[in-house]
């Protein structure tokens, strides 16, 4: 195998195994920042060793054993620096007995359950609420996704130094706050799980509908969120909202190929060629939705959103969509997770089910909502309703206002095109 081929193999192995290595080492050192450093040391060792010695039969176990040995060396150095040889001697012997055995042959069989537990600890640590949303997203992609700082920066159109600082600060914050490397106890787990699900869905949404840049979608981020979600579903098979989120993402992801045309321009849901939807993903999503609903008699916000997505997935044509059922599901969602965005989406469904005038009244009632002040979908929805009512001049103004608010280039082009379709003299962009 050539050096280049070996490096590609190492990159692939690292993307798959890094989270397991970091998670297991973090249980030893009790610090995710240190654990990542030690895992990176193991990666460097692989880059130095494998091109000459060849890729091991069990590369994941090789990385794990190397990282654990680095952890033992680090622990020894800390013990020496602290001059606590006698007090720590017995504990060191115990750790050596735990860490040093031949992991290459026995790791997968002997530690399979521990690996699952450690990954779950890492998920809850990386998504800890003590961190900001941006920090949680960046740290999760780094520790659990195995993405480089550059890859994360490119995915979110942010400068690489900004992402690097965000990750460093996140790790320091976790250390300073003495966040334990553990799965929360039952009484705290629901709140913490909500943070985990939020982070995964934020990653997915950025891929599904990019907030900025020249691309309407970023499929790689959707794929990463799906991978993280599947890992979580395997680790927490009895949590209905985990399966609800998976159902939502699988069904939404099924539309990715249909969401853009051959030139990369956005194609909205009602205009999509449904033959281009991925029906395997839809079946997976519907199965996950069924599991979620079977686990819990009360449907949570992700399960309800998945049910909404399922309504669209089951309609073979846009005309067959059960909009009355969608309105009812938004009513239920507004009960468990009220928000102005839910109200706006419900208004869209009301417009499809009961006419644009009924919907426009609901949208206008949201005009002074502070959280929607810079939300470009508010004037976009209003413009669409005005157009259906024949109020084309007003619609053009609203489309132009929406275009001035979005940071996504493709979306701006779409909105300006809709404005031009309304005819008349274009207004000035705000």
ZIZIKA-V416056 format. One record per residue. N is the residue number from 1. RES is the residue in three letters. D_FIRST is the distance of its C-alpha to the first C-alpha in Angstrom with 1 decimal. Layout:
n->[N	N]
res->[RES	RES]
d_first->[D_FIRST	D_FIRST]
This chain:
n->[1	2	3	4	5	6	7	8	9	10	11	12	13	14	15	16	17	18	19	20	21	22	23	24	25	26	27	28	29	30	31	32	33	34	35	36	37	38	39	40	41	42	43	44	45	46	47	48	49	50	51	52	53	54	55	56	57	58	59	60	61	62	63	64	65	66	67	68	69	70	71	72	73	74	75	76	77	78	79	80	81	82	83	84	85	86	87	88	89	90	91	92	93	94	95	96	97	98	99	100	101	102	103	104	105	106	107	108	109	110	111	112	113	114	115	116	117	118	119	120	121	122	123	124	125	126	127	128	129	130	131	132	133	134	135	136	137	138	139	140	141	142	143	144	145	146	147	148	149	150	151	152	153	154	155	156	157	158	159	160	161	162	163	164	165	166	167	168	169	170	171	172	173	174	175	176	177	178	179	180	181	182	183	184	185	186	187	188	189	190	191	192	193	194	195	196	197	198	199	200	201	202	203	204	205	206	207	208	209	210	211	212	213	214	215	216	217	218	219	220	221	222	223	224	225	226	227	228	229	230	231	232	233	234	235	236	237	238	239	240	241	242	243	244	245	246	247	248	249	250	251	252	253	254	255	256	257	258	259	260	261	262	263	264	265	266	267	268	269	270	271	272	273	274	275	276	277	278	279	280	281	282	283	284	285	286	287	288	289	290	291	292	293	294	295	296	297	298	299	300	301	302	303	304	305	306	307	308	309	310	311	312	313	314	315	316	317	318	319	320	321	322	323	324	325	326	327	328	329	330	331	332	333	334	335	336	337	338	339	340	341	342	343	344	345	346	347	348	349	350	351	352	353	354	355	356	357	358	359	360	361	362	363	364	365	366	367	368	369	370	371	372	373	374	375	376	377	378	379	380	381	382	383	384	385	386	387	388	389	390	391	392	393	394	395	396	397	398	399	400	401	402	403	404	405	406	407	408	409	410	411	412	413	414	415	416	417	418	419	420	421	422	423	424	425	426	427	428	429	430]
res->[UNK	UNK	UNK	UNK	UNK	UNK	UNK	UNK	UNK	UNK	UNK	UNK	UNK	UNK	UNK	UNK	UNK	UNK	UNK	UNK	UNK	UNK	UNK	UNK	UNK	UNK	UNK	UNK	UNK	UNK	UNK	UNK	UNK	UNK	UNK	UNK	UNK	UNK	UNK	UNK	UNK	UNK	UNK	UNK	UNK	UNK	UNK	UNK	UNK	UNK	UNK	UNK	UNK	UNK	UNK	UNK	UNK	UNK	UNK	UNK	UNK	UNK	UNK	UNK	UNK	UNK	UNK	UNK	UNK	UNK	UNK	UNK	UNK	UNK	UNK	UNK	UNK	UNK	UNK	UNK	UNK	UNK	UNK	UNK	UNK	UNK	UNK	UNK	UNK	UNK	UNK	UNK	UNK	UNK	UNK	UNK	UNK	UNK	UNK	UNK	UNK	UNK	UNK	UNK	UNK	UNK	UNK	UNK	UNK	UNK	UNK	UNK	UNK	UNK	UNK	UNK	UNK	UNK	UNK	UNK	UNK	UNK	UNK	UNK	UNK	UNK	UNK	UNK	UNK	UNK	UNK	UNK	UNK	UNK	UNK	UNK	UNK	UNK	UNK	UNK	UNK	UNK	UNK	UNK	UNK	UNK	UNK	UNK	UNK	UNK	UNK	UNK	UNK	UNK	UNK	UNK	UNK	UNK	UNK	UNK	UNK	UNK	UNK	UNK	UNK	UNK	UNK	UNK	UNK	UNK	UNK	UNK	UNK	UNK	UNK	UNK	UNK	UNK	UNK	UNK	UNK	UNK	UNK	UNK	UNK	UNK	UNK	UNK	UNK	UNK	UNK	UNK	UNK	UNK	UNK	UNK	UNK	UNK	UNK	UNK	UNK	UNK	UNK	UNK	UNK	UNK	UNK	UNK	UNK	UNK	UNK	UNK	UNK	UNK	UNK	UNK	UNK	UNK	UNK	UNK	UNK	UNK	UNK	UNK	UNK	UNK	UNK	UNK	UNK	UNK	UNK	UNK	UNK	UNK	UNK	UNK	UNK	UNK	UNK	UNK	UNK	UNK	UNK	UNK	UNK	UNK	UNK	UNK	UNK	UNK	UNK	UNK	UNK	UNK	UNK	UNK	UNK	UNK	UNK	UNK	UNK	UNK	UNK	UNK	UNK	UNK	UNK	UNK	UNK	UNK	UNK	UNK	UNK	UNK	UNK	UNK	UNK	UNK	UNK	UNK	UNK	UNK	UNK	UNK	UNK	UNK	UNK	UNK	UNK	UNK	UNK	UNK	UNK	UNK	UNK	UNK	UNK	UNK	UNK	UNK	UNK	UNK	UNK	UNK	UNK	UNK	UNK	UNK	UNK	UNK	UNK	UNK	UNK	UNK	UNK	UNK	UNK	UNK	UNK	UNK	UNK	UNK	UNK	UNK	UNK	UNK	UNK	UNK	UNK	UNK	UNK	UNK	UNK	UNK	UNK	UNK	UNK	UNK	UNK	UNK	UNK	UNK	UNK	UNK	UNK	UNK	UNK	UNK	UNK	UNK	UNK	UNK	UNK	UNK	UNK	UNK	UNK	UNK	UNK	UNK	UNK	UNK	UNK	UNK	UNK	UNK	UNK	UNK	UNK	UNK	UNK	UNK	UNK	UNK	UNK	UNK	UNK	UNK	UNK	UNK	UNK	UNK	UNK	UNK	UNK	UNK	UNK	UNK	UNK	UNK	UNK	UNK	UNK	UNK	UNK	UNK	UNK	UNK	UNK	UNK	UNK	UNK	UNK	UNK	UNK	UNK	UNK	UNK	UNK	UNK	UNK	UNK	UNK	UNK	UNK	UNK	UNK	UNK	UNK	UNK	UNK	UNK	UNK	UNK	UNK	UNK	UNK	UNK	UNK	UNK]
d_first->[0.0	3.8	6.6	8.2	6.1	6.3	9.9	10.6	9.9	12.1	14.6	15.0	15.5	17.8	19.8	20.4	21.0	22.6	26.1	26.1	25.0	27.6	30.3	30.0	30.0	32.9	34.9	34.7	35.4	37.6	36.4	33.8	33.4	32.7	30.4	28.3	28.1	26.9	24.3	23.1	23.0	20.7	18.4	18.6	17.8	14.6	13.6	14.6	13.3	10.1	7.9	9.6	10.5	7.8	9.0	12.5	14.1	16.5	15.1	18.6	20.4	18.4	19.4	22.9	23.4	22.3	24.6	27.4	27.3	27.5	30.4	32.1	31.7	33.2	36.0	36.8	37.1	39.3	41.4	41.9	42.8	45.3	46.8	47.0	45.6	48.4	48.7	44.9	44.3	44.8	42.8	39.9	39.9	39.9	36.9	35.0	35.8	34.5	31.3	30.0	29.6	26.3	25.1	21.7	23.5	26.6	26.1	25.8	28.8	30.9	30.5	30.2	33.7	33.4	30.4	32.4	35.3	33.4	31.9	35.4	36.7	34.1	35.2	38.8	38.2	36.2	38.9	41.8	45.0	45.5	42.9	43.7	42.2	39.9	38.7	38.1	36.0	33.9	33.4	32.6	29.9	28.5	28.8	28.5	26.5	23.9	24.7	24.7	28.0	27.3	26.4	29.6	31.6	30.5	31.2	34.8	35.4	36.2	35.5	32.5	34.9	37.1	34.5	33.3	36.9	37.5	34.7	35.9	39.5	38.7	37.1	40.0	42.5	41.1	41.4	44.9	46.1	44.9	43.4	42.7	39.2	40.7	41.5	45.1	47.9	49.4	52.0	49.6	46.7	48.1	48.5	45.1	43.4	45.1	43.3	39.9	40.6	41.9	38.8	36.5	39.0	39.2	35.5	35.8	38.9	37.4	34.8	37.4	39.9	38.7	41.5	40.8	38.8	38.4	36.7	38.7	35.9	32.6	30.8	27.9	30.6	32.2	28.9	28.5	32.1	31.8	28.8	30.9	33.9	32.3	31.2	34.8	36.3	34.3	35.6	39.1	39.9	43.7	44.0	45.4	44.7	41.0	41.0	43.4	41.0	38.1	40.6	41.5	38.0	36.8	39.8	39.7	36.0	36.9	38.7	36.0	35.4	39.2	39.9	39.1	39.9	37.9	38.8	37.8	41.4	42.6	44.0	46.4	46.5	49.6	48.3	44.9	43.9	43.5	41.7	38.7	38.8	36.1	38.2	35.5	35.6	39.4	39.6	37.4	39.7	42.8	41.7	41.0	44.4	46.0	44.4	45.6	49.1	49.3	48.5	51.2	54.5	54.6	51.9	50.4	49.5	45.9	47.1	49.9	47.6	45.4	48.6	49.4	46.0	46.6	49.9	48.1	45.3	48.0	49.9	48.6	50.5	51.6	55.2	54.6	53.7	56.0	56.9	59.7	57.3	55.1	58.1	58.9	55.4	55.6	59.0	57.3	54.5	57.1	58.7	55.6	53.9	56.5	55.4	56.6	53.3	54.0	57.5	56.2	53.9	56.8	59.0	56.6	56.8	60.6	60.7	58.9	61.0	64.4	64.4	63.6	66.9	66.4	62.9	64.1	66.6	63.8	61.7	64.6	65.3	61.9	62.6	63.6	60.8	59.4	55.8	55.7	57.0	53.7	52.3	52.0	52.1	55.7	57.1	54.6	56.0	59.5	59.0	57.8	60.9	63.2	61.9	62.6	66.1	66.6	66.9	64.6	65.6	64.9	61.6	60.5	61.3	59.3	56.3	56.4	56.8	53.8	51.8	52.9	51.6	48.1	45.1	42.9	43.1	42.7	45.2	47.7	47.4	48.2	51.2	52.6	52.3	54.3	56.8	57.3	57.9	60.9	62.6	65.0	64.3	61.2	62.0	60.6	57.3	58.0]
